Amino acid sequence: VQLQASGGGLVQAGGSLRLSCAASGRTFSGYTLAWFRQDTGKEREFVAGFFRTNSNPFYADSVKGRFTISRDNARSTLYLQMNSLQPEDTAVYYCAASRTIIFSNLRVSSAYGYWGQGTLVTVSS
């Protein structure tokens, strides 16, 4: 499956952005899907995700209550609605997918086999 992330940009603190991740090649129904982010000089970190067909989302504590992940299986698209953005949210955001990941590795970037190209989110203070 090929992933294409989009929707990044420059926004002021307190603003909102919506990221999209479109899958092609095959439907991603049944895949574990997630958003990660990576700031310069830092490790890639888990932001939010769905484990396989489980409809309950999982979030990093740092974004809980501000970000909402959703998926549209019919359109093979994953979304990340980001509200109340802060300068510390500045990073390149990546979508990721896996068919084989186990639940305990949901937040582990190296466990994912498919990645989008990344979209830059910059939040100014």
C-alpha positions as a printed NumPy array, in Angstrom:
array([[  0.   ,   0.   ,   0.   ],
       [  1.248,   3.495,  -0.851],
       [  0.507,   6.374,   1.5  ],
       [  0.321,  10.063,   0.598],
       [  0.126,  12.578,   3.432],
       [ -1.043,  16.15 ,   2.954],
       [ -2.49 ,  19.122,   4.8  ],
       [  0.496,  20.51 ,   6.634],
       [  1.316,  24.187,   6.742],
       [  2.062,  27.217,   8.879],
       [ -0.411,  28.153,  11.585],
       [ -0.387,  30.408,  14.612],
       [ -0.569,  29.002,  18.111],
       [ -4.144,  28.13 ,  18.987],
       [ -5.018,  27.406,  15.391],
       [ -6.092,  24.219,  13.663],
       [ -5.032,  22.006,  10.79 ],
       [ -6.396,  18.813,   9.295],
       [ -3.989,  16.266,   7.894],
       [ -5.009,  13.611,   5.406],
       [ -3.341,  10.372,   4.409],
       [ -4.632,   8.723,   1.26 ],
       [ -3.834,   5.093,   0.59 ],
       [ -3.523,   3.601,  -2.861],
       [ -2.649,   0.187,  -4.131],
       [ -5.098,  -1.599,  -1.925],
       [ -7.685,  -0.818,   0.666],
       [ -6.341,  -0.331,   4.152],
       [ -9.298,  -1.975,   5.835],
       [ -7.858,  -4.252,   8.505],
       [ -4.549,  -2.371,   8.718],
       [ -3.272,  -0.728,  11.837],
       [ -2.967,   2.986,  10.999],
       [ -1.152,   5.706,  12.851],
       [  0.249,   9.197,  12.761],
       [  3.776,   9.875,  13.953],
       [  5.744,  13.091,  14.069],
       [  9.396,  13.994,  14.1  ],
       [ 10.96 ,  17.301,  15.002],
       [ 14.505,  18.183,  14.013],
       [ 17.03 ,  16.28 ,  16.098],
       [ 14.407,  14.225,  17.871],
       [ 13.143,  10.693,  17.535],
       [  9.977,   9.943,  15.639],
       [  7.123,   9.784,  18.126],
       [  3.67 ,   8.278,  18.112],
       [  0.803,  10.745,  17.919],
       [ -2.377,   8.723,  17.396],
       [ -3.529,   5.455,  15.88 ],
       [ -6.085,   2.736,  15.325],
       [ -5.171,  -0.885,  15.991],
       [ -6.447,  -3.017,  13.085],
       [-10.246,  -2.895,  12.928],
       [-10.645,  -1.602,  16.475],
       [-12.582,   1.646,  16.241],
       [-11.19 ,   3.015,  19.51 ],
       [ -8.364,   5.461,  18.857],
       [ -5.19 ,   5.719,  20.898],
       [ -3.388,   8.984,  21.543],
       [ -0.133,  10.234,  22.933],
       [ -0.705,  12.054,  26.209],
       [  0.71 ,  15.235,  24.7  ],
       [ -2.106,  15.507,  22.142],
       [ -5.023,  13.948,  24.007],
       [ -8.02 ,  16.295,  23.987],
       [ -6.593,  18.425,  21.16 ],
       [ -6.122,  15.996,  18.277],
       [ -8.658,  13.611,  16.754],
       [ -7.774,  10.728,  14.476],
       [-10.363,   9.287,  12.133],
       [-10.468,   6.916,   9.183],
       [-12.686,   6.558,   6.141],
       [-12.306,   3.003,   4.914],
       [-14.473,   3.641,   1.845],
       [-12.086,   6.377,   0.735],
       [ -8.997,   4.653,   2.143],
       [ -8.096,   7.869,   3.904],
       [ -6.809,   8.554,   7.394],
       [ -7.226,  11.958,   9.001],
       [ -5.762,  13.887,  11.892],
       [ -7.683,  16.923,  13.075],
       [ -5.364,  19.091,  15.137],
       [ -6.823,  21.833,  17.292],
       [ -5.275,  24.211,  19.829],
       [ -1.922,  23.799,  18.15 ],
       [  1.149,  24.834,  20.096],
       [  4.727,  25.57 ,  18.988],
       [  5.816,  22.235,  20.451],
       [  3.576,  20.511,  17.886],
       [  5.887,  21.715,  15.132],
       [  7.222,  18.675,  13.296],
       [  7.026,  16.633,  10.138],
       [  3.956,  14.433,  10.453],
       [  3.949,  10.962,   8.935],
       [  1.186,   8.452,   8.427],
       [  2.028,   4.795,   8.797],
       [  0.339,   1.455,   8.248],
       [  0.929,  -2.16 ,   9.125],
       [ -0.894,  -5.431,   8.614],
       [  1.244,  -7.449,  11.026],
       [  1.893,  -5.217,  14.009],
       [  1.005,  -6.507,  17.465],
       [ -0.823,  -4.275,  19.908],
       [  2.137,  -3.774,  22.233],
       [  4.058,  -2.204,  19.326],
       [  1.339,   0.251,  18.311],
       [  3.487,   3.212,  19.43 ],
       [  6.758,   1.847,  18.005],
       [  7.699,   3.441,  14.696],
       [ 10.034,   0.632,  13.625],
       [  7.119,  -1.815,  13.724],
       [  5.386,  -0.162,  10.758],
       [  6.168,  -1.245,   7.226],
       [  4.404,   1.447,   5.218],
       [  5.025,   5.173,   5.488],
       [  3.823,   8.317,   3.796],
       [  6.31 ,  10.963,   2.734],
       [  5.59 ,  13.346,   5.601],
       [  3.952,  16.744,   5.756],
       [  5.433,  19.684,   7.648],
       [  3.422,  21.404,  10.36 ],
       [  4.847,  24.641,  11.719],
       [  3.175,  26.413,  14.628],
       [  4.304,  29.951,  15.318],
       [  4.042,  31.56 ,  18.749]])
